[in-house]
Amino acid sequence: DAGVTQSPTHLIKTRGQHVTLRCSPISGHKSVSWYQQVLGQGPQFIFQYYEKEERGRGNFPDRFSARQFPNYSSELNVNALLLGDSALYLCASSLGVDDRKNTEAFFGQGTRLTVV
Amino acid sequence: AQKVTQAQTEISVVEKEDVTLDCVYETRDTTYYLFWYKQPPSGELVFLIRRNSFDEQNEISGRYSWNFQKSTSSFNFTITASQVVDSAVYFCALSSEQFLRFNKFYFGSGTKLNVKP
């Protein structure tokens, strides 16, 4: 079975540019969350989407946005990139927000974004 | 406020030594969940264990064991007879009853474990 897949694996962008990161959840999972992990730190929660709706948002500026598609895949968009946006972006999927017994989150390998 | 502190930034041990990774948490919630994740160099976070605040029983799984103590707000992780393959960054994480539904975890800063042959 395929796990959570993220693309691309690595990306280099210039300050001020825009970037789109993609995530495909495990088959059957309807919930997708995004995390930012700056080098040397733990992951920080950015967004959670369930059934194509935003259900949770972390403390990130409006330059960060996301969406979820009918097939439950998701995109994270970041506008006007800053040097500080350089990080590993992790996607996690789980079965669904309403099923508390099955809330284990499975993480992808992440997209490593470098802003120069 | 939710906060997780992993005071040990990096630990180096020789293979077969036992090692304990410390985790201290802060929360005002009465119901909460604690987790340990392993992050190998490939980047993905690998789930190791989840405990809820009502279950203070210590748990052992093979070479891994966890010591949950509410009195000291700690959830420590011990690897017995460490192996080179245990080398990774280990994260302790916290979630509340409210945020678990959103897959919203508060992670510590991680402890890098180096196991040398």
Interface residues (C-beta under 8 A of the other chain):
Chain A: G3 V4 S31 S33 G40 Q41 G42 P43 Q44 F45 Q48 R55 G56 G58 L88 L90 A92 S94 V97 D98 R100 T103 E104 A105 F106 F107 G108 Q109 G110 R112
Chain B: V4 Y37 S42 G43 E44 L45 V46 F47 R50 F91 A93 F99 L100 R101 F102 N103 K104 F105 Y106 F107 G108 S109 G110
